[in-house]
Amino acid sequence: MHLWNTPISLEGKGGLPEIPRLQKLLPGFLQGGDSYYFVSDLRQNVYDYISPEITNVLGYDRCDISISFILSLIHPEDQTFIPHFETRVNKFFQTISADRIGKYRVQYDYRLRTRSGQYKRMLHQSILFQD
């Protein structure tokens, strides 16, 4: 099957066309590579949950991960801009109503030191949820 020569209609199908190759490629394309995620309680400054994939990405066991540990892994050249960026983000969130905060995604990139001592560029994406 030649994807580019075949018209695709999504009408009435409720989503992606039934093209197995496309369905396998799309999640990785949108994700941008290996990933992990965590849920943080910013008031307590702790992770409530860390996905097990963090071991595949950084080499550390998730039981050893804390916010302060992750911060200590940030490349020295990147440590200066992150606080400034977060300050600007916080100021922005103060200008909008609380019900709109969850509609915004914050993203930036920085380098983290892996267990092997090498640095990996990470795309940080966050969504704020309020209880």
Chimera marker file (.cmm) of the C-alpha trace (Angstrom):
<marker_set name="trace">
<marker id="1" x="0.000" y="0.000" z="0.000" r="1" g="1" b="0" radius="0.5"/>
<marker id="2" x="1.333" y="3.425" z="-0.899" r="1" g="1" b="0" radius="0.5"/>
<marker id="3" x="0.134" y="5.801" z="1.790" r="1" g="1" b="0" radius="0.5"/>
<marker id="4" x="0.615" y="8.977" z="-0.257" r="1" g="1" b="0" radius="0.5"/>
<marker id="5" x="-1.343" y="7.644" z="-3.246" r="1" g="1" b="0" radius="0.5"/>
<marker id="6" x="-4.310" y="6.442" z="-1.202" r="1" g="1" b="0" radius="0.5"/>
<marker id="7" x="-6.995" y="8.941" z="-0.208" r="1" g="1" b="0" radius="0.5"/>
<marker id="8" x="-7.902" y="8.625" z="3.454" r="1" g="1" b="0" radius="0.5"/>
<marker id="9" x="-11.270" y="9.588" z="4.835" r="1" g="1" b="0" radius="0.5"/>
<marker id="10" x="-11.802" y="9.864" z="8.570" r="1" g="1" b="0" radius="0.5"/>
<marker id="11" x="-15.526" y="10.478" z="8.262" r="1" g="1" b="0" radius="0.5"/>
<marker id="12" x="-17.531" y="7.979" z="10.232" r="1" g="1" b="0" radius="0.5"/>
<marker id="13" x="-14.459" y="6.106" z="11.432" r="1" g="1" b="0" radius="0.5"/>
<marker id="14" x="-13.960" y="7.968" z="14.694" r="1" g="1" b="0" radius="0.5"/>
<marker id="15" x="-10.211" y="8.423" z="14.461" r="1" g="1" b="0" radius="0.5"/>
<marker id="16" x="-7.125" y="7.190" z="12.687" r="1" g="1" b="0" radius="0.5"/>
<marker id="17" x="-7.409" y="5.164" z="9.521" r="1" g="1" b="0" radius="0.5"/>
<marker id="18" x="-6.756" y="1.451" z="9.833" r="1" g="1" b="0" radius="0.5"/>
<marker id="19" x="-3.166" y="1.597" z="8.707" r="1" g="1" b="0" radius="0.5"/>
<marker id="20" x="-1.122" y="-0.500" z="11.161" r="1" g="1" b="0" radius="0.5"/>
<marker id="21" x="2.201" y="1.086" z="10.196" r="1" g="1" b="0" radius="0.5"/>
<marker id="22" x="0.836" y="4.587" z="10.788" r="1" g="1" b="0" radius="0.5"/>
<marker id="23" x="-0.707" y="3.547" z="14.087" r="1" g="1" b="0" radius="0.5"/>
<marker id="24" x="2.662" y="2.191" z="15.256" r="1" g="1" b="0" radius="0.5"/>
<marker id="25" x="4.627" y="5.255" z="14.148" r="1" g="1" b="0" radius="0.5"/>
<marker id="26" x="2.305" y="7.983" z="15.390" r="1" g="1" b="0" radius="0.5"/>
<marker id="27" x="2.698" y="7.624" z="19.181" r="1" g="1" b="0" radius="0.5"/>
<marker id="28" x="6.492" y="7.709" z="18.941" r="1" g="1" b="0" radius="0.5"/>
<marker id="29" x="6.353" y="10.668" z="16.580" r="1" g="1" b="0" radius="0.5"/>
<marker id="30" x="4.184" y="12.658" z="18.959" r="1" g="1" b="0" radius="0.5"/>
<marker id="31" x="6.137" y="11.589" z="22.012" r="1" g="1" b="0" radius="0.5"/>
<marker id="32" x="9.585" y="12.350" z="20.648" r="1" g="1" b="0" radius="0.5"/>
<marker id="33" x="11.390" y="9.307" z="22.022" r="1" g="1" b="0" radius="0.5"/>
<marker id="34" x="11.718" y="7.397" z="25.254" r="1" g="1" b="0" radius="0.5"/>
<marker id="35" x="9.879" y="9.099" z="28.072" r="1" g="1" b="0" radius="0.5"/>
<marker id="36" x="8.786" y="8.931" z="31.669" r="1" g="1" b="0" radius="0.5"/>
<marker id="37" x="6.343" y="10.959" z="33.686" r="1" g="1" b="0" radius="0.5"/>
<marker id="38" x="5.665" y="11.902" z="37.251" r="1" g="1" b="0" radius="0.5"/>
<marker id="39" x="2.948" y="13.480" z="39.331" r="1" g="1" b="0" radius="0.5"/>
<marker id="40" x="4.173" y="16.132" z="41.760" r="1" g="1" b="0" radius="0.5"/>
<marker id="41" x="2.644" y="17.727" z="44.793" r="1" g="1" b="0" radius="0.5"/>
<marker id="42" x="4.117" y="21.208" z="44.488" r="1" g="1" b="0" radius="0.5"/>
<marker id="43" x="2.851" y="22.262" z="47.910" r="1" g="1" b="0" radius="0.5"/>
<marker id="44" x="4.749" y="19.409" z="49.610" r="1" g="1" b="0" radius="0.5"/>
<marker id="45" x="7.613" y="19.452" z="47.059" r="1" g="1" b="0" radius="0.5"/>
<marker id="46" x="7.420" y="15.670" z="46.510" r="1" g="1" b="0" radius="0.5"/>
<marker id="47" x="6.616" y="13.268" z="43.698" r="1" g="1" b="0" radius="0.5"/>
<marker id="48" x="3.373" y="11.417" z="44.311" r="1" g="1" b="0" radius="0.5"/>
<marker id="49" x="4.111" y="9.035" z="41.454" r="1" g="1" b="0" radius="0.5"/>
<marker id="50" x="7.054" y="8.283" z="39.147" r="1" g="1" b="0" radius="0.5"/>
<marker id="51" x="6.580" y="6.017" z="36.144" r="1" g="1" b="0" radius="0.5"/>
<marker id="52" x="8.888" y="2.994" z="35.957" r="1" g="1" b="0" radius="0.5"/>
<marker id="53" x="10.163" y="4.135" z="32.538" r="1" g="1" b="0" radius="0.5"/>
<marker id="54" x="12.456" y="6.606" z="34.302" r="1" g="1" b="0" radius="0.5"/>
<marker id="55" x="14.910" y="3.729" z="34.751" r="1" g="1" b="0" radius="0.5"/>
<marker id="56" x="15.069" y="3.167" z="30.981" r="1" g="1" b="0" radius="0.5"/>
<marker id="57" x="15.585" y="6.864" z="30.278" r="1" g="1" b="0" radius="0.5"/>
<marker id="58" x="17.974" y="7.962" z="33.051" r="1" g="1" b="0" radius="0.5"/>
<marker id="59" x="19.250" y="4.693" z="34.522" r="1" g="1" b="0" radius="0.5"/>
<marker id="60" x="18.162" y="5.458" z="38.090" r="1" g="1" b="0" radius="0.5"/>
<marker id="61" x="15.696" y="3.363" z="40.075" r="1" g="1" b="0" radius="0.5"/>
<marker id="62" x="12.503" y="5.276" z="40.683" r="1" g="1" b="0" radius="0.5"/>
<marker id="63" x="12.739" y="4.523" z="44.416" r="1" g="1" b="0" radius="0.5"/>
<marker id="64" x="15.864" y="6.722" z="44.515" r="1" g="1" b="0" radius="0.5"/>
<marker id="65" x="14.256" y="9.683" z="42.743" r="1" g="1" b="0" radius="0.5"/>
<marker id="66" x="13.186" y="12.866" z="44.500" r="1" g="1" b="0" radius="0.5"/>
<marker id="67" x="12.657" y="16.418" z="43.299" r="1" g="1" b="0" radius="0.5"/>
<marker id="68" x="15.940" y="17.529" z="44.852" r="1" g="1" b="0" radius="0.5"/>
<marker id="69" x="17.752" y="14.593" z="43.221" r="1" g="1" b="0" radius="0.5"/>
<marker id="70" x="16.368" y="15.470" z="39.772" r="1" g="1" b="0" radius="0.5"/>
<marker id="71" x="17.361" y="19.106" z="40.293" r="1" g="1" b="0" radius="0.5"/>
<marker id="72" x="20.898" y="17.999" z="41.161" r="1" g="1" b="0" radius="0.5"/>
<marker id="73" x="21.129" y="16.195" z="37.793" r="1" g="1" b="0" radius="0.5"/>
<marker id="74" x="20.471" y="19.306" z="35.698" r="1" g="1" b="0" radius="0.5"/>
<marker id="75" x="23.453" y="20.403" z="33.609" r="1" g="1" b="0" radius="0.5"/>
<marker id="76" x="25.211" y="23.386" z="35.256" r="1" g="1" b="0" radius="0.5"/>
<marker id="77" x="24.692" y="25.596" z="32.187" r="1" g="1" b="0" radius="0.5"/>
<marker id="78" x="20.941" y="24.892" z="32.288" r="1" g="1" b="0" radius="0.5"/>
<marker id="79" x="20.533" y="25.524" z="36.021" r="1" g="1" b="0" radius="0.5"/>
<marker id="80" x="20.543" y="29.290" z="35.534" r="1" g="1" b="0" radius="0.5"/>
<marker id="81" x="17.660" y="29.637" z="33.076" r="1" g="1" b="0" radius="0.5"/>
<marker id="82" x="15.177" y="27.199" z="34.621" r="1" g="1" b="0" radius="0.5"/>
<marker id="83" x="14.390" y="29.284" z="37.744" r="1" g="1" b="0" radius="0.5"/>
<marker id="84" x="13.887" y="32.382" z="35.580" r="1" g="1" b="0" radius="0.5"/>
<marker id="85" x="11.606" y="30.487" z="33.234" r="1" g="1" b="0" radius="0.5"/>
<marker id="86" x="9.567" y="29.015" z="36.099" r="1" g="1" b="0" radius="0.5"/>
<marker id="87" x="9.216" y="32.489" z="37.635" r="1" g="1" b="0" radius="0.5"/>
<marker id="88" x="7.815" y="33.833" z="34.365" r="1" g="1" b="0" radius="0.5"/>
<marker id="89" x="5.424" y="30.883" z="34.102" r="1" g="1" b="0" radius="0.5"/>
<marker id="90" x="4.188" y="31.440" z="37.670" r="1" g="1" b="0" radius="0.5"/>
<marker id="91" x="3.624" y="35.131" z="36.945" r="1" g="1" b="0" radius="0.5"/>
<marker id="92" x="1.618" y="34.209" z="33.860" r="1" g="1" b="0" radius="0.5"/>
<marker id="93" x="-0.546" y="31.750" z="35.795" r="1" g="1" b="0" radius="0.5"/>
<marker id="94" x="-1.315" y="34.493" z="38.311" r="1" g="1" b="0" radius="0.5"/>
<marker id="95" x="-2.873" y="36.550" z="35.528" r="1" g="1" b="0" radius="0.5"/>
<marker id="96" x="-5.470" y="33.970" z="34.469" r="1" g="1" b="0" radius="0.5"/>
<marker id="97" x="-8.417" y="32.449" z="36.269" r="1" g="1" b="0" radius="0.5"/>
<marker id="98" x="-7.911" y="29.179" z="38.152" r="1" g="1" b="0" radius="0.5"/>
<marker id="99" x="-10.337" y="27.302" z="35.897" r="1" g="1" b="0" radius="0.5"/>
<marker id="100" x="-8.122" y="28.055" z="32.863" r="1" g="1" b="0" radius="0.5"/>
<marker id="101" x="-4.765" y="26.968" z="34.330" r="1" g="1" b="0" radius="0.5"/>
<marker id="102" x="-5.207" y="23.312" z="33.362" r="1" g="1" b="0" radius="0.5"/>
<marker id="103" x="-5.712" y="24.310" z="29.729" r="1" g="1" b="0" radius="0.5"/>
<marker id="104" x="-2.083" y="25.362" z="29.364" r="1" g="1" b="0" radius="0.5"/>
<marker id="105" x="0.936" y="23.128" z="28.893" r="1" g="1" b="0" radius="0.5"/>
<marker id="106" x="4.355" y="24.420" z="29.918" r="1" g="1" b="0" radius="0.5"/>
<marker id="107" x="7.313" y="23.043" z="28.037" r="1" g="1" b="0" radius="0.5"/>
<marker id="108" x="11.021" y="23.666" z="27.810" r="1" g="1" b="0" radius="0.5"/>
<marker id="109" x="14.121" y="21.555" z="27.428" r="1" g="1" b="0" radius="0.5"/>
<marker id="110" x="17.213" y="21.002" z="29.520" r="1" g="1" b="0" radius="0.5"/>
<marker id="111" x="19.917" y="18.408" z="30.007" r="1" g="1" b="0" radius="0.5"/>
<marker id="112" x="19.943" y="15.777" z="32.764" r="1" g="1" b="0" radius="0.5"/>
<marker id="113" x="22.893" y="13.631" z="33.826" r="1" g="1" b="0" radius="0.5"/>
<marker id="114" x="22.177" y="9.923" z="33.488" r="1" g="1" b="0" radius="0.5"/>
<marker id="115" x="23.490" y="7.214" z="35.772" r="1" g="1" b="0" radius="0.5"/>
<marker id="116" x="26.294" y="6.585" z="33.246" r="1" g="1" b="0" radius="0.5"/>
<marker id="117" x="27.421" y="10.220" z="33.584" r="1" g="1" b="0" radius="0.5"/>
<marker id="118" x="26.307" y="11.308" z="30.127" r="1" g="1" b="0" radius="0.5"/>
<marker id="119" x="23.813" y="14.121" z="29.622" r="1" g="1" b="0" radius="0.5"/>
<marker id="120" x="20.521" y="13.672" z="27.805" r="1" g="1" b="0" radius="0.5"/>
<marker id="121" x="18.422" y="16.529" z="26.507" r="1" g="1" b="0" radius="0.5"/>
<marker id="122" x="14.960" y="16.267" z="28.021" r="1" g="1" b="0" radius="0.5"/>
<marker id="123" x="11.751" y="17.890" z="26.825" r="1" g="1" b="0" radius="0.5"/>
<marker id="124" x="9.952" y="18.884" z="30.014" r="1" g="1" b="0" radius="0.5"/>
<marker id="125" x="6.200" y="19.233" z="29.637" r="1" g="1" b="0" radius="0.5"/>
<marker id="126" x="3.867" y="19.963" z="32.493" r="1" g="1" b="0" radius="0.5"/>
<marker id="127" x="0.194" y="20.533" z="33.086" r="1" g="1" b="0" radius="0.5"/>
<marker id="128" x="-0.995" y="21.948" z="36.384" r="1" g="1" b="0" radius="0.5"/>
<marker id="129" x="-3.941" y="20.379" z="38.152" r="1" g="1" b="0" radius="0.5"/>
<marker id="130" x="-5.535" y="21.947" z="41.172" r="1" g="1" b="0" radius="0.5"/>
<marker id="131" x="-7.599" y="20.221" z="43.794" r="1" g="1" b="0" radius="0.5"/>
<link id1="1" id2="2" r="1" g="1" b="0" radius="0.2"/>
<link id1="2" id2="3" r="1" g="1" b="0" radius="0.2"/>
<link id1="3" id2="4" r="1" g="1" b="0" radius="0.2"/>
<link id1="4" id2="5" r="1" g="1" b="0" radius="0.2"/>
<link id1="5" id2="6" r="1" g="1" b="0" radius="0.2"/>
<link id1="6" id2="7" r="1" g="1" b="0" radius="0.2"/>
<link id1="7" id2="8" r="1" g="1" b="0" radius="0.2"/>
<link id1="8" id2="9" r="1" g="1" b="0" radius="0.2"/>
<link id1="9" id2="10" r="1" g="1" b="0" radius="0.2"/>
<link id1="10" id2="11" r="1" g="1" b="0" radius="0.2"/>
<link id1="11" id2="12" r="1" g="1" b="0" radius="0.2"/>
<link id1="12" id2="13" r="1" g="1" b="0" radius="0.2"/>
<link id1="13" id2="14" r="1" g="1" b="0" radius="0.2"/>
<link id1="14" id2="15" r="1" g="1" b="0" radius="0.2"/>
<link id1="15" id2="16" r="1" g="1" b="0" radius="0.2"/>
<link id1="16" id2="17" r="1" g="1" b="0" radius="0.2"/>
<link id1="17" id2="18" r="1" g="1" b="0" radius="0.2"/>
<link id1="18" id2="19" r="1" g="1" b="0" radius="0.2"/>
<link id1="19" id2="20" r="1" g="1" b="0" radius="0.2"/>
<link id1="20" id2="21" r="1" g="1" b="0" radius="0.2"/>
<link id1="21" id2="22" r="1" g="1" b="0" radius="0.2"/>
<link id1="22" id2="23" r="1" g="1" b="0" radius="0.2"/>
<link id1="23" id2="24" r="1" g="1" b="0" radius="0.2"/>
<link id1="24" id2="25" r="1" g="1" b="0" radius="0.2"/>
<link id1="25" id2="26" r="1" g="1" b="0" radius="0.2"/>
<link id1="26" id2="27" r="1" g="1" b="0" radius="0.2"/>
<link id1="27" id2="28" r="1" g="1" b="0" radius="0.2"/>
<link id1="28" id2="29" r="1" g="1" b="0" radius="0.2"/>
<link id1="29" id2="30" r="1" g="1" b="0" radius="0.2"/>
<link id1="30" id2="31" r="1" g="1" b="0" radius="0.2"/>
<link id1="31" id2="32" r="1" g="1" b="0" radius="0.2"/>
<link id1="32" id2="33" r="1" g="1" b="0" radius="0.2"/>
<link id1="33" id2="34" r="1" g="1" b="0" radius="0.2"/>
<link id1="34" id2="35" r="1" g="1" b="0" radius="0.2"/>
<link id1="35" id2="36" r="1" g="1" b="0" radius="0.2"/>
<link id1="36" id2="37" r="1" g="1" b="0" radius="0.2"/>
<link id1="37" id2="38" r="1" g="1" b="0" radius="0.2"/>
<link id1="38" id2="39" r="1" g="1" b="0" radius="0.2"/>
<link id1="39" id2="40" r="1" g="1" b="0" radius="0.2"/>
<link id1="40" id2="41" r="1" g="1" b="0" radius="0.2"/>
<link id1="41" id2="42" r="1" g="1" b="0" radius="0.2"/>
<link id1="42" id2="43" r="1" g="1" b="0" radius="0.2"/>
<link id1="43" id2="44" r="1" g="1" b="0" radius="0.2"/>
<link id1="44" id2="45" r="1" g="1" b="0" radius="0.2"/>
<link id1="45" id2="46" r="1" g="1" b="0" radius="0.2"/>
<link id1="46" id2="47" r="1" g="1" b="0" radius="0.2"/>
<link id1="47" id2="48" r="1" g="1" b="0" radius="0.2"/>
<link id1="48" id2="49" r="1" g="1" b="0" radius="0.2"/>
<link id1="49" id2="50" r="1" g="1" b="0" radius="0.2"/>
<link id1="50" id2="51" r="1" g="1" b="0" radius="0.2"/>
<link id1="51" id2="52" r="1" g="1" b="0" radius="0.2"/>
<link id1="52" id2="53" r="1" g="1" b="0" radius="0.2"/>
<link id1="53" id2="54" r="1" g="1" b="0" radius="0.2"/>
<link id1="54" id2="55" r="1" g="1" b="0" radius="0.2"/>
<link id1="55" id2="56" r="1" g="1" b="0" radius="0.2"/>
<link id1="56" id2="57" r="1" g="1" b="0" radius="0.2"/>
<link id1="57" id2="58" r="1" g="1" b="0" radius="0.2"/>
<link id1="58" id2="59" r="1" g="1" b="0" radius="0.2"/>
<link id1="59" id2="60" r="1" g="1" b="0" radius="0.2"/>
<link id1="60" id2="61" r="1" g="1" b="0" radius="0.2"/>
<link id1="61" id2="62" r="1" g="1" b="0" radius="0.2"/>
<link id1="62" id2="63" r="1" g="1" b="0" radius="0.2"/>
<link id1="63" id2="64" r="1" g="1" b="0" radius="0.2"/>
<link id1="64" id2="65" r="1" g="1" b="0" radius="0.2"/>
<link id1="65" id2="66" r="1" g="1" b="0" radius="0.2"/>
<link id1="66" id2="67" r="1" g="1" b="0" radius="0.2"/>
<link id1="67" id2="68" r="1" g="1" b="0" radius="0.2"/>
<link id1="68" id2="69" r="1" g="1" b="0" radius="0.2"/>
<link id1="69" id2="70" r="1" g="1" b="0" radius="0.2"/>
<link id1="70" id2="71" r="1" g="1" b="0" radius="0.2"/>
<link id1="71" id2="72" r="1" g="1" b="0" radius="0.2"/>
<link id1="72" id2="73" r="1" g="1" b="0" radius="0.2"/>
<link id1="73" id2="74" r="1" g="1" b="0" radius="0.2"/>
<link id1="74" id2="75" r="1" g="1" b="0" radius="0.2"/>
<link id1="75" id2="76" r="1" g="1" b="0" radius="0.2"/>
<link id1="76" id2="77" r="1" g="1" b="0" radius="0.2"/>
<link id1="77" id2="78" r="1" g="1" b="0" radius="0.2"/>
<link id1="78" id2="79" r="1" g="1" b="0" radius="0.2"/>
<link id1="79" id2="80" r="1" g="1" b="0" radius="0.2"/>
<link id1="80" id2="81" r="1" g="1" b="0" radius="0.2"/>
<link id1="81" id2="82" r="1" g="1" b="0" radius="0.2"/>
<link id1="82" id2="83" r="1" g="1" b="0" radius="0.2"/>
<link id1="83" id2="84" r="1" g="1" b="0" radius="0.2"/>
<link id1="84" id2="85" r="1" g="1" b="0" radius="0.2"/>
<link id1="85" id2="86" r="1" g="1" b="0" radius="0.2"/>
<link id1="86" id2="87" r="1" g="1" b="0" radius="0.2"/>
<link id1="87" id2="88" r="1" g="1" b="0" radius="0.2"/>
<link id1="88" id2="89" r="1" g="1" b="0" radius="0.2"/>
<link id1="89" id2="90" r="1" g="1" b="0" radius="0.2"/>
<link id1="90" id2="91" r="1" g="1" b="0" radius="0.2"/>
<link id1="91" id2="92" r="1" g="1" b="0" radius="0.2"/>
<link id1="92" id2="93" r="1" g="1" b="0" radius="0.2"/>
<link id1="93" id2="94" r="1" g="1" b="0" radius="0.2"/>
<link id1="94" id2="95" r="1" g="1" b="0" radius="0.2"/>
<link id1="95" id2="96" r="1" g="1" b="0" radius="0.2"/>
<link id1="96" id2="97" r="1" g="1" b="0" radius="0.2"/>
<link id1="97" id2="98" r="1" g="1" b="0" radius="0.2"/>
<link id1="98" id2="99" r="1" g="1" b="0" radius="0.2"/>
<link id1="99" id2="100" r="1" g="1" b="0" radius="0.2"/>
<link id1="100" id2="101" r="1" g="1" b="0" radius="0.2"/>
<link id1="101" id2="102" r="1" g="1" b="0" radius="0.2"/>
<link id1="102" id2="103" r="1" g="1" b="0" radius="0.2"/>
<link id1="103" id2="104" r="1" g="1" b="0" radius="0.2"/>
<link id1="104" id2="105" r="1" g="1" b="0" radius="0.2"/>
<link id1="105" id2="106" r="1" g="1" b="0" radius="0.2"/>
<link id1="106" id2="107" r="1" g="1" b="0" radius="0.2"/>
<link id1="107" id2="108" r="1" g="1" b="0" radius="0.2"/>
<link id1="108" id2="109" r="1" g="1" b="0" radius="0.2"/>
<link id1="109" id2="110" r="1" g="1" b="0" radius="0.2"/>
<link id1="110" id2="111" r="1" g="1" b="0" radius="0.2"/>
<link id1="111" id2="112" r="1" g="1" b="0" radius="0.2"/>
<link id1="112" id2="113" r="1" g="1" b="0" radius="0.2"/>
<link id1="113" id2="114" r="1" g="1" b="0" radius="0.2"/>
<link id1="114" id2="115" r="1" g="1" b="0" radius="0.2"/>
<link id1="115" id2="116" r="1" g="1" b="0" radius="0.2"/>
<link id1="116" id2="117" r="1" g="1" b="0" radius="0.2"/>
<link id1="117" id2="118" r="1" g="1" b="0" radius="0.2"/>
<link id1="118" id2="119" r="1" g="1" b="0" radius="0.2"/>
<link id1="119" id2="120" r="1" g="1" b="0" radius="0.2"/>
<link id1="120" id2="121" r="1" g="1" b="0" radius="0.2"/>
<link id1="121" id2="122" r="1" g="1" b="0" radius="0.2"/>
<link id1="122" id2="123" r="1" g="1" b="0" radius="0.2"/>
<link id1="123" id2="124" r="1" g="1" b="0" radius="0.2"/>
<link id1="124" id2="125" r="1" g="1" b="0" radius="0.2"/>
<link id1="125" id2="126" r="1" g="1" b="0" radius="0.2"/>
<link id1="126" id2="127" r="1" g="1" b="0" radius="0.2"/>
<link id1="127" id2="128" r="1" g="1" b="0" radius="0.2"/>
<link id1="128" id2="129" r="1" g="1" b="0" radius="0.2"/>
<link id1="129" id2="130" r="1" g="1" b="0" radius="0.2"/>
<link id1="130" id2="131" r="1" g="1" b="0" radius="0.2"/>
</marker_set>
